Amino acid sequence: MRGYGSPQIRDGLIEDMRDYIVAMQTFGCSTNWPHGLQAAIAVDREAETMTVSDAFVDHICDLANWSISGGFADIFPEMRGHYDVLDQPTISASEGDIEWFLKQHAEQDSW
């Protein structure tokens, strides 16, 4: 399944978007991206831009790659079966050194 194509997920998001966002921030989720920040960001030196890489977009649009915490699943039971539910109440935020990433690219480029 790609994206939020499931009618249950789509309807839940439309009706309860605020609650969904608060639950995601409180209990956490993971896209289980194993390749790090370098592979998630596409740098176009000619255009002097950084965007989300196609590989990362493909990964996050596949709900099979996502995990939610047990706490999140308890609030939104309709999400069960669409996400991998972890046997833990919360999922910690991912560690990513964005400052290092930006500094590396600033040193490599004149922009």
Helices and strands as residue ranges (DSSP letters): H 7-27, E 29-30, H 36-40, E 41-44, E 49-52, H 54-60, G 63-65, E 67-69, H 70-75, G 77-79, E 84-86, H 98-108
